[in-house]
């Protein structure tokens, strides 16, 4: 039973390290594009 708990603990630690590595190194930037929209002023 102790070996199972130790295995699960190591698995959780490795998962957290992998998540942190993905957060820092993963390409999660959004693609950029130009938006051109005419502005019509209100003439009151």
DSSP file (Angstrom, degrees, kcal/mol; ACC not computed):
  #  RESIDUE AA STRUCTURE BP1 BP2  ACC     N-H-->O    O-->H-N    N-H-->O    O-->H-N    TCO  KAPPA ALPHA  PHI   PSI    X-CA   Y-CA   Z-CA
    1    1 A X     >        0   0    0      0, 0.0     4,-1.8     0, 0.0     5,-0.2   0.000 360.0 360.0 360.0 -36.9    0.0    0.0    0.0
    2    2 A X  H  >  +     0   0    0      1,-0.2     4,-2.2     2,-0.2     5,-0.2   0.857 360.0  54.1 -66.3 -34.7    2.9    2.3    0.8
    3    3 A X  H  > S+     0   0    0      2,-0.2     4,-2.4     1,-0.2    -1,-0.2   0.870 106.6  52.2 -67.6 -35.4    4.4    1.8   -2.6
    4    4 A X  H  > S+     0   0    0      2,-0.2     4,-2.5     1,-0.2    -2,-0.2   0.916 110.2  47.5 -66.0 -43.4    1.1    2.7   -4.3
    5    5 A X  H  X S+     0   0    0     -4,-1.8     4,-2.3     2,-0.2    -2,-0.2   0.907 112.6  49.5 -64.7 -41.4    0.9    6.0   -2.4
    6    6 A X  H  X S+     0   0    0     -4,-2.2     4,-2.3     2,-0.2    -2,-0.2   0.907 111.2  49.9 -63.7 -42.0    4.6    6.8   -3.2
    7    7 A X  H  X S+     0   0    0     -4,-2.4     4,-2.3     1,-0.2    -2,-0.2   0.921 112.1  47.1 -62.7 -44.7    4.0    6.0   -6.9
    8    8 A X  H  X S+     0   0    0     -4,-2.5     4,-2.3     2,-0.2    -2,-0.2   0.880 110.9  52.5 -65.4 -37.5    0.9    8.3   -7.0
    9    9 A X  H  X S+     0   0    0     -4,-2.3     4,-2.2     2,-0.2    -2,-0.2   0.925 111.1  46.1 -63.8 -44.8    2.8   11.1   -5.2
   10   10 A X  H  X S+     0   0    0     -4,-2.3     4,-2.5     1,-0.2    -2,-0.2   0.884 111.4  53.1 -65.3 -38.1    5.6   10.9   -7.7
   11   11 A X  H  X S+     0   0    0     -4,-2.3     4,-2.0     2,-0.2    -2,-0.2   0.897 109.3  48.3 -64.0 -40.8    3.1   10.9  -10.6
   12   12 A X  H  X S+     0   0    0     -4,-2.3     4,-2.2     2,-0.2    -2,-0.2   0.914 111.4  50.1 -65.7 -42.8    1.4   14.0   -9.2
   13   13 A X  H  X S+     0   0    0     -4,-2.2     4,-2.2     1,-0.2    -2,-0.2   0.922 111.3  48.3 -62.4 -44.2    4.7   15.8   -8.8
   14   14 A X  H  X S+     0   0    0     -4,-2.5     4,-2.4     1,-0.2    -1,-0.2   0.878 110.3  52.6 -63.9 -36.9    5.7   14.9  -12.4
   15   15 A X  H  X S+     0   0    0     -4,-2.0     4,-2.3     2,-0.2    -1,-0.2   0.894 109.1  48.8 -64.8 -40.0    2.3   16.1  -13.6
   16   16 A X  H  X S+     0   0    0     -4,-2.2     4,-2.4     2,-0.2    -2,-0.2   0.892 111.2  49.9 -67.2 -39.2    2.8   19.5  -11.9
   17   17 A X  H  X S+     0   0    0     -4,-2.2     4,-2.4     2,-0.2    -2,-0.2   0.913 111.6  49.0 -64.3 -41.7    6.3   19.9  -13.4
   18   18 A X  H  X S+     0   0    0     -4,-2.4     4,-2.2     2,-0.2    -2,-0.2   0.893 110.9  50.2 -64.9 -39.4    4.9   19.1  -16.8
   19   19 A X  H  X S+     0   0    0     -4,-2.3     4,-2.1     2,-0.2    -2,-0.2   0.913 111.3  48.0 -65.4 -42.6    2.1   21.6  -16.4
   20   20 A X  H  X S+     0   0    0     -4,-2.4     4,-1.9     2,-0.2     5,-0.2   0.901 111.6  50.9 -64.9 -40.3    4.5   24.3  -15.3
   21   21 A X  H  X S+     0   0    0     -4,-2.4     4,-2.6     1,-0.2     5,-0.3   0.896 110.8  48.1 -64.1 -40.0    6.8   23.5  -18.2
   22   22 A X  H  X S+     0   0    0     -4,-2.2     4,-2.3     1,-0.2    -1,-0.2   0.882 109.5  53.6 -66.6 -37.8    3.9   23.7  -20.7
   23   23 A X  H  < S+     0   0    0     -4,-2.1    -2,-0.2     1,-0.2    -1,-0.2   0.878 118.0  35.6 -65.6 -36.9    2.8   27.0  -19.1
   24   24 A X  H  < S+     0   0    0     -4,-1.9    -2,-0.2    -5,-0.1    -1,-0.2   0.836 131.3  27.6 -85.4 -33.6    6.2   28.6  -19.6
   25   25 A X  H  < S+     0   0    0     -4,-2.6    -3,-0.2    -5,-0.2    -2,-0.2   0.613  92.5 105.8-107.5 -14.8    7.3   27.0  -22.9
   26   26 A X  S  < S-     0   0    0     -4,-2.3     2,-1.3    -5,-0.3     3,-0.0  -0.363  74.2-119.4 -70.4 146.7    4.0   26.3  -24.7
   27   27 A X        +     0   0    0      1,-0.2    -1,-0.1    -2,-0.1    -2,-0.1  -0.712  53.4 147.4 -87.4  94.5    3.0   28.5  -27.6
   28   28 A X        +     0   0    0     -2,-1.3     2,-0.2    -5,-0.1    -1,-0.2   0.126  24.3 129.5-115.5  19.6   -0.3   30.0  -26.3
   29   29 A X        -     0   0    0      1,-0.1     2,-0.2    -3,-0.0    -2,-0.0  -0.485  59.2-119.4 -76.1 146.2    0.0   33.4  -28.0
   30   30 A X        -     0   0    0     -2,-0.2     2,-0.2     1,-0.1    -1,-0.1  -0.586  29.4-106.3 -83.3 145.3   -3.0   34.5  -30.0
   31   31 A X        -     0   0    0     -2,-0.2     2,-0.3     1,-0.0    -1,-0.1  -0.493  35.7-140.3 -70.5 139.8   -2.6   35.2  -33.7
   32   32 A X        +     0   0    0     -2,-0.2     2,-0.3    -3,-0.0    -1,-0.0  -0.770  24.7 170.4-103.6 147.6   -2.6   38.9  -34.6
   33   33 A X        -     0   0    0     -2,-0.3     2,-0.3     2,-0.0    -2,-0.0  -0.986  35.3-106.4-150.8 150.6   -4.3   40.5  -37.6
   34   34 A X        -     0   0    0     -2,-0.3     2,-0.5     2,-0.0    -2,-0.0  -0.590  26.7-160.3 -80.3 137.0   -5.0   44.1  -38.6
   35   35 A X        -     0   0    0     -2,-0.3     2,-0.6     2,-0.1    -2,-0.0  -0.973   4.9-169.2-119.1 117.6   -8.6   45.3  -38.4
   36   36 A X        +     0   0    0     -2,-0.5     2,-0.4     2,-0.0    -2,-0.0  -0.931  14.4 164.6-110.7 118.5   -9.4   48.3  -40.4
   37   37 A X        -     0   0    0     -2,-0.6     2,-0.1     2,-0.0    -2,-0.1  -0.992  34.4-122.6-136.0 125.4  -12.8   49.9  -39.7
   38   38 A X        -     0   0    0     -2,-0.4     2,-0.6     1,-0.1    -2,-0.0  -0.382  20.0-139.9 -69.4 144.6  -13.9   53.4  -40.8
   39   39 A X        -     0   0    0     -2,-0.1     2,-0.6     2,-0.0    -1,-0.1  -0.922  12.8-165.5-107.7 123.5  -15.0   55.8  -38.1
   40   40 A X        -     0   0    0     -2,-0.6     2,-0.1     0, 0.0    -2,-0.0  -0.930  16.4-140.9-109.6 112.3  -18.0   58.0  -38.9
   41   41 A X        -     0   0    0     -2,-0.6     2,-0.5     1,-0.1    -2,-0.0  -0.393  20.2-111.4 -72.9 149.4  -18.4   60.9  -36.4
   42   42 A X        -     0   0    0     -2,-0.1     2,-0.9     1,-0.0    -1,-0.1  -0.690  25.2-154.5 -79.3 124.4  -21.8   61.9  -35.3
   43   43 A X              0   0    0     -2,-0.5    -1,-0.0     1,-0.2    -2,-0.0  -0.823 360.0 360.0-103.1  96.1  -22.7   65.3  -36.7
   44   44 A X              0   0    0     -2,-0.9    -1,-0.2     0, 0.0    -2,-0.0   0.399 360.0 360.0-114.8 360.0  -25.2   66.8  -34.2
